[in-house]
Amino acid sequence: MPPAPRPALRRRSLLVGGIAGLTVAAAAGEAAWSLLDSTGRGEPPPQAVTGPVHMQIVAHPDDCLYFINPRIARVLAAGAASCTVVLTAGESDGRNSRDTTGAPDYAGYAAARNTGLRRAYAHLATGDSESPWDRTCVDLDSGQQVEICVLRERPGVHLVFCSLWTNLGRLTGEYTRLVSLWEGNLGASLVLPPTDSGLGESTVERQTVRETLLELLDRYQPAIVNTLDPDPDPVAGPRIGAEQRGYSDHIDHTAAALFAWEAVREWGRAAAVESWRGYYNRRWPGNLGAADRDAKGRALNVYAWADGLDCGDPVGCGDRLIAGPDTGDTYGTATHPRYHAAVATALLDGDLTPITVQGTRMRVENDLSWHDAGGPDLLPSIAVAGTRVFAVSPDHTPDPDAHTRDLHCLDLTLGEWTSLGNPAGTGEPARAIGPPTAADNGAMAVVAVRSPDRGLHVRAKPLGGPWTDWTHLDGRMIHDSPAAVATDSGFIVVAATPGGLAAWEWSGLGWTTRDLDLPHVGGEPGYIPASAVTAAKAPGGRLVIASRSAGSADVVLHLGRGGSWTATLIALDGGILPPTVAVGEDGTVAVACDDGTGAPAVAAVALDRLEHGPSERLGPHWSRGDIVLAKRPAIAFEADGSLRLWAIGADGEVYTAVSAPGDRPATAWAPALRQGD
């Protein structure tokens, strides 16, 4: 069964500093914890929250700050509770300095990083980095001992330190990274007690980590679970920094994500799951606007001890090794969710029907209730073409050669599932598939995924015929989710690439590919999007492509076909989700994403406003919704011209908004449906 409904996180709460009906029992929490000193031992802290909990499962103390924030800042500002689980000690070479001549102090450096993270969360949750914490070491039923830290002023904010020693190989010469524990090549990992912690020395086996995560999930009952990227993209160009061999992310990030997904899938009660890109952010333009960069940067500065504050801890008050003094010039300027399209719509019997992935299960609206659609467990990203829904079913196996990421198709009219497999089969290459895209022109359906090396793989289903085999379409390496559209002459698939955009087109005689040289606003060629792109068919055989503009959160709409395109910028003050776009029969172009508070931002623009050439710039046309988002909105026009939107809120529930033809997009969002069995 899906989780019980929770109070929505409303955008207005950001403005008044509290949420009616979503409160943290601060008085009860303080009473329970005031008796414990900073390194006490005891039972797990009481759960003094009545609203949704967001749980982050990460490898190192700064992962959530670099890769998930500013999402964390938004939900904390909206009043949500938070629990961040840090699997490793993050001890590196044991030096809290770039001076490599000093003696290593692994326990001291681990303690300094944990102190930095506590200070950063205190800053995010209260505005005061020195807001005190209560800390205790807890023996879990799994057999693992962890340190749980509770922010005294907001006792719904918890940090859980597991402190696995992953760089022990620097002393032993053996490979002891977290991935070895995941894959079963390491029998057990030693725990490294930080200098100021009450944790004892012990060893932790792979099964213990799994059971610990299940126990924490069951205890905190999170509505939203955030993980790192289980399937990082292959390296494009030279390796940078601590990237693992072949993949553009740290090996500990990937292992932590695989552990997290294994637990989340087995637990099965998260309303929404998101994975966040790691080091690959450095290979995209920055996608954060000034406000988001500032919020992210301030938290990182606190973590990095950039303020030089004397916290009284002799091992240090933060991580001096972080590039600063601000968000840095690498992956600090970008935050990219991996699976942002977890809600979509299909036209069934003349009605728009919402479809979503809750946790790992696909659910479809039927008789005003959500119903499980059957089929396999899925990643939370779906594509719809006609009456078919496409999604990827993963097996996050410890055996690298046994990975599966198979594409599945649900025919909504028949209720039947079909496995379309993976063009790379199984193993490491299969992990490159990414989220699917699909389109249907009435005579044929097409589905496309990323190829393991570069370009696309497609399968097609003619009306009344079977699915074709996978066909490889060569072309540019794709950054993220491609977008397929049925056109007057066939199909087009567009996608962001490291150098701009690429297009693959089908006209009935075969597929062709080309670079799509879109202009910047102002007319200069060579536009490179800072997000995944989405596209919609427009009158006159044209296409509207929506994306985020590099170095800002602004949304750019490109209108055109062939080699003739205009670029229109709609200024926006923040947001991290890629935009989605729809075009109505009357030529209204609607685009939706999130803003700097996490609220839905929706704009409706007449198509002729996009035809004035590359110098056109629109002022703010956004209608701001009254909820906080966890996933990108789905957007569609009804037959009468009404604009309908659906989105997953920060409490994990699906919300909807509707506006009449010609009206501004609605700002009031309501629960989409009552819960079904």
N, C-alpha and C positions, 0 to 999 in steps of 0.2 A: 504494500500500500504506500502511496505517497505520503510525505510528512504532513502533519496537521498544519492548517493555516496559521500564519504568524502575522502580527501587526506589520503593516508596511512601513518602510523607512521613507518618510515624506520629505520632499525637498524643503518645505517650509520650516522643518525642524532645524535645518542648517542656519536659518535666520534668527530663530528665537532661542537656540541653544538647548532644546529639550524636545522630547516626544511624549505626547500623552499616550499612555498605554504601553510605552516601550521604555521601561525604567530599569535602572540597575539599583539594586537594593544596597546603596552605599552604606547606610547605617549598619545593616546586618553584617555586611562584609567586613567593615572596620571592627565591629565588636568581636567577630570571630578571629580576626587576624592580629589585633593589637596585643595579644598575649604572646605572640611569637617574635623572637628576635630574628635578625637578618639571616642567620644560618641555622634555624631550628629544624627539628625533625618532627614529623607527625603524619596525620592522615591527609589525604588530598584536600585542598581547600573547598569550601562549600560553593555550590553553584548559585550565586546570588543574582541571576539574570532572568528576566521574563520575556526577552525579545530574541531576535536572531543572533546567532554566533557565527562569525567568520573564522575559519581555521586555516592557517598557513602551515604547510609542511615543507621545510626547506633544508638545505645542507649546511649552510654557514650562517653566522649571525647577521651578516649584511645582505643576504640574498633577498629578503622581503623588501628591504629599503631600495635596492637597486632595481629589482625586476617586477615587483608587484605595486609598490607605491607609484603614483598617488592614490591608487584605489584604496589602500588602507586608511590614508588620511581622510578620504571622503566618508567612508562608512563609520569611522570613529567620530567624525564631526556630526554625523547623523544620529549618533547614539547607539550604534551596534556594539555588541560585545565582541571580543577578539581573543583568540588563542593561537600563538605562533609556536610551533614545535621545531626546534633546531636539532638536527640529528647528530652533527659532528661537533668536535671541540673547535674546529677551525684553527688549529694551532700553527699551521704553516711551518716556517723554519724556527719558530720560537722567539723571533725578534720583533718587538714592537717599534721598529725603527728601520730605516733604509740603510743604516750602517751595518754591514754584514760582518764586521770584525768583532763585535761583542759576543759574549757567550749566550747561547740560546736558553730561553726560559719558556718552555712549552706551556706549562701550567699558568705562568704569569700572563703570557700573551692571550691564552684562552680566556682568562679572567677579565683582561682589559676589554676584549671584544664583547663579552657578555655585559660588562658594565656599560659600554657604549650603546648596546642595543636597548638596555633598560632605559638609559637616558633619552634615547631617540623616541621610544614609545611613550615615555612620560611627556616629552615635548609634544608629540602628535595628539595625545589624549587630553592633556591638561594645559598645554602651553608653557609648562614649567619643567625643564629637563631634570631638575633636582627633586621633583615630587617623589616621595619615598615609596619604596617597595617592601613588601613582606615576602620572605623567601623561606622555603622549607624543602627538605629532601624527603621524597616519598618512595616507599617500596611498593611498586605496582604489582598487581596480581600476575602480570606476565613474568615476573621475576627480575625485571629491570628496575634499577633505582634512577630516578630523575629528580632534577631540581625544578620546582614550580615557583615562579615569581608572580606576585599579585600586586598590582598598582593600588596603593591604599586609597587614593582619592577616587579611583574608578575600578572597583574590584571585579568588574566584568572584563578587565584587560589582563590576560595571563601570558606569560612566557614559560615554555617548558624546555629545559636544556638536557639533552641526552648525553652529550659530551663524548661521542665515540672518537677514539684516537686513530685518525686515518693516515697520518704522516709518520707513523711509527717506523716505517721503512727507512727513514733517514738514519735511524739508529741501528736497525737490524739488518738492513739490506734487502728485506723482503717487500713484496708489493702488498700493502695493507689498506688500500683505498676502499671506500664504501662500495664501489662496484664489485670488488672481489667478494665482499660479504653477500651482495645481491646475487651474484652468479654462482655462489657456492664454492668458489676457489679458496676462500678464507674460512676456516672453521669457526672462528670467533674473533671479535674485535675487542681490544682492551678499551676500557673507559679511562679517560684522562681527567682526573678531578681538577678543575680550575683552582688556583691558589686560594681564593676566598670562599670556596664552596664547601659544603658539608658532604658532597658526594664521596663515596668510598671507592677504592680500587676494585674493579671487577671485570669480568668478560661478558660479552653479549653475542649470542649466536644470531644467525639470520632469522630463524623462527621467532626468536625473542623480539626482534625489531618489528616483525609483522604483528605479533600479539600485542606489543606495546601500542602501536598505531591503532589497532582495532579497539583496544581498551580506551584510549584517549578519545577516539571518535565516538564511542558509545557513551563516554562520560560527558563530553561537551555537547553532543548532539548538534553539530554545526549545520546550519542551513546551506552555507556556501563553503566549499573547500577549495583553496588555492594551492596549486602545486607548481613546481618548475616544469621545464619542457622535457617530456619523456622521449621525444623524437627530434632532437636538434637537427638543423639543416646541415648538409655537407659543407665543408669549408670551400669557399669560393675565393681563390687566390691564396696568398701565403697565410700560414697560421699566425694568429695574434695572441700574444700573452700565454695564458694557461689553457688554451683550447686543447681538447683531447685530440688524439690522432684521428683525422678524417672528419671530425664534427666540430661545429662552431660553438662549442660550449665546454665548460669545465666538467670533467668526468664525474665529480661528486654531485653536481647539479642534476645530471641525468640519472644517476643511481638513486638519489633522493626522490626524484619524480617517479621512477619506476616502483620504488617501495610505496610511495603515496598512492599511486593508482591501483596497485595490488590491494591495498587496504580499503580504499574507497569503494572499489568494485565489490569486494567481499562484504563490506559493511552494508552497502546498498541503500542507505537512507539519506544521503545528501540530496538536497533539492537541486543544487547546481554545482558543477565542478568547472574550474578554469585552470588552464596551464599557461605559464608566462614564459616568454622567450628570455634567454639569458644573454650570453656574449654575442649572439647573432645581432642584437640591437646595434652593435657597432658597424654593421654592414648595411644599415639603412640610414637615410637622413633622419635627424631628430624629429619626432612627431609631437613633442610637448610644447604647448604655448607657454608664455612667460609666467603666468600664475602657477601652472602646474610645475614648471621647472623650479620656481622659487620654493614651493611647498616641498617638493622632493629634495631640493638642495639643502634646505634648512635642516631637515631630518638627517641627511647624510653628514652635514657639517657637525651636528651634535654627536653622531656616532663616531666621527673621525676625530673628536676632541679638538676641533678647530677653534673652539672658544677658549682653550687653554685653562678651563675652570679647574680649580683644585677640589676634587670630590673627596679627598682624604684617603684615596686608595693608592697604596704604594706601587701597585703593578701598573697603574695608569687608568685613565678615565675614558678611554676609547681606543679606536684602531688608527694608529698613525700611518698605516701603509696605504690608506685610501688616497687616490688622486683627488686633489681639491685645489683651491678652497671651496669651490662651489660644486655643482653636480658633475664636474669633470667634462672632458671633451670626448668621451668615448660612449659607453652605453648608458651613462647617467641622463642623457638628453632624450631618451626614448623609453617607452613602456608599451609593449605589444602583447595583448592576449592572444593565445594560440587558437582557441575555439570560440569565436565570438558569435557565430550564427546558430544558436541553439533553439530558435523559434522561427517558424515560417508558416505560410498559408497555402492552401490548395483550394481550387474552385470545384466543389462537389455539389451536384444537383442545383447549380446556380447560386450556391452560398459559399462565402469565404469561410474555410474551416481552419482553425489554428492547429498546429502540430508542434510539439516541443520534445526535447530530451530533458527529462528530470532525473538528475543523477546520471545513470547510464541506461535508462529505459525510455523508449519512445512512447509518447502518449498523444492521443488524438482526441479532439473534442467529439463527443457523441451524446445527443440528448442532454446537452448542457452540463455534461460532466467529462472529466478526463478519464480515459480508458487506456490501459496498457495495450499497445499494438502488437504484442508478441515479438517474435524475432529475437536476435541476439542482444547482448549488452553492447552499447555503442559509445563512441566518442561524442561529445556534446556539440556537434556541428552537422547540420542537415542542409540538403538542397532539394528543391521541389521542381519537377517538370511535369506539367499537366496534372495527372492524378497519381503520379509516382513520387515517392520520397526516397532519397539516397543518403546513406550514412556509412561510416566505417566502424567495423567491429574489431577491437584490438585484443591481442593476447600478449600481455607484457611479461613474457616468459624470461626466467633467469638464463636460459640457453640462448645465446645470441643468434644461433643458426635456426632457431625455432620461432622467432618473432612472426606474428601474423598481424596484418592490418588489412583485412578483407573488406571490399565494398559490397554492400547489400542494398537491395531495392525492394521497397514495399509498394505493391499495387493497391491503392486505397479502395478501388472499386471492387476488387476481388478478395482483398484481405490476405493476399499471398506474398510471401517473401521469396526473393531469388538472390542467391549468392553470385556476384559477378567477379569474385576473386580479387587478385592483385596482379598487375602486369609484371611485377618482379617476383611473384611467387611468395616465398617465405624467407626469413633471415634478415640480415641487416638492410639490404636494398629495399625490402618491403616497407620499411619505416618512412620512406620519403614520400609516400603517397599524398599526405596532407589532406585537408578537407576537400570534398568533391564539389563540382558544379554541374548543372544539368539544364537542358532546355528541350522544349517540345513544340514543333510547328504544326501539329495535327497529322502530318504524314509520317513523321519520324521523331523519335526521342534520341537525344545524345547526352552522354555523361562523360565528363573529363576529370582526370586527376593528374598530378605531377608525375613525371617520369623519374626513375631513380637517378638518372644522370642529368638530363636537361630536357626541356620541352614538355610535351604532354603525351598521355596515353588516352585514347577515347574508345568507347564502345557505342554502337548505335543499334536501335531497334526500329525497323520499318513497321508501319501500321500493319498489324496482323501477322508479322514475321517474328523470328527469333532474334535474340541478341547476337550481334557480330562478335568476333574475337577482338581482343585488344589490338588497336592500331597505334604504333608509335609515330608521333608528329615531332620532328626535330625542331629546334628553335632555341631561344634564350633560356637561361636558367630562371626559374620563377621564384620570387621571394615568398609569396604567400598564396592564399586562395585565388584561383582563377575565377572568372565570371563569364558564364555562357548566356547568350541571348539568341532567340529565334528571330531572324530578319526576313525581309521580303524575299531575299534571294537564297536563303538557307540558314546558316548559323555563323556566329562569330564568338570566339572565346578570347577575352582580354585578360591580361595579368600584369602585375608589377614585376619588374626585373631590376637587377642592380643598376642598369643604365637608363631606365625609363619604363616604357610599356611595350609589350609585344601583343600581336594579334594573330590568331589562327582562324581562317575562314573556309567555310564549306559552301560551294555553290552548286552541288549536284554532280560535279565532275571530279571531285577530289578536294583535298585540303591544301591550302597554301598558307605560308607564314610570312610575316614581315614585322619590322619594328614600327611601332605606332608613334610617330614623332609629333607629340602634342606640344602646343605652345604654353609658356608661362603666361599668367596675367601680365599684360604689358607687351606681349608679342614675341619675346625671345624664345627660340626653339629649345628643345631638350628638357622638357618638364619631367621631373622624377618624383613620383608620389611618395609620401611618407607613411602610407598605410596600404592595406589591401584595397583593391578597387572593386566597385560594383557598377553595373551597367543596366540600362533599360532601353527598349526600343522607343523611338520617337517618330512622329509623322514625317513623311517624305523620305523614308528609307534611312533616316539618320539614327544616331545612337547618342545617349547621354551617359557619360562616365563620371562617377563621383569618387573623390579621394580626399585625403588630408594633404595640406600643403606642407612642404618641408620647412622645419624651423618654426612652426607655429601650429595652432590647432585649427586654423581656417580650413574651410571646405571649398574645394574647387570643382566646378561643374564644367566638363568639356562637352560641347555639342558639335556633331559633324559626321562625316563619313569620308572614306578614302583618304585623301591628303588635305582636306579642307576642314579645319576645326577652329572653334572659338573657345576661349577660356574665361570663365566668370568666377570670381572669388566672392564667397559669402563669409564675412568676418565672424569668427567665433572665439570666445574667450577661454576656451579650454576643452578638454576631452581627450580620451584615449581610444575610443572605439572607432573602427572604420565606419564611414557613412554607408547607408543603403538608400536606394533611389527607386522611384516609380513615376510613370508618366500616365496621366489620365487621358480619357478620350477627348477631352476638351483642350488638351495641350498643357494642362497644369503639371509642373514638375515638382514633386515632393521629395525631400531629402531628410533623413533622420539619423541622429547619432547621439552622443552625450556631450554635456558641457562641463565646465570646470568644477561644478558641484556634484557631478554624477547624474544630474537630471536629464531626462529626454529633451533633446533640442530638435525641433522640427520646423522646417521652412517650406513654404509653398510659393513657387515662382512661376509666372506665366512663361511659356516657352519662348515667346518673342523677346523676353528680357535677356535671353541667352544668345541672341542672334546679332548683337551689336558689335561684335569684334573683340579682339583680345585685350583692349584697354578697359573693358567694362568691369566695374567693381560695385557690388551691391552692399549697402549698409546692412546693419543687423535686421534680419527678417525672421528671427527665431522665436518660436513659441516654446516656453520652458515648462515641462511637465512637473508635477508635484510629487514624484517618487524618485528614488535613487536606483540606478540601473546596475545590474550585474552582467547583462548581455545586450548586444546590439538589438535595436527594435526591428521588427518586421513591418513592412509598410505595403499597402495595397489600396486600390480604388475599388469601391463597390460599383455595380452596374449603373446606379443613379448618380455617380460622381462623388459620393461621400468618401472621405479619407478615413481609413481604418488603420490602427497601429496596435501591435502587440509587443510586449517586452517582458523579460524576466527581471523582477525587482531584486533589490539587495536582501530581501527576506526569502528569496528563492521561489516566490510565487509568480504566476503569469498575470500581467495587467494589460488592460486595453484602453484605448481612447478613440473617440470618433468625432468627426466634424462634418457638418452638412456641406453640400456643394457650394463653393464660393466663399465659405467662412475660413477664418484663420484656423490653423491646426489647434486642436483642443489642448488645454493645459491640465484638465482634471482626468486622472487615470483611476480606473476601478478594477477590482479583481475580475479576471476574464470569465472564470467559471467556478462553480462550486466543486469541491473535490469528489472524485468518483472512487470506486473500489479498485 
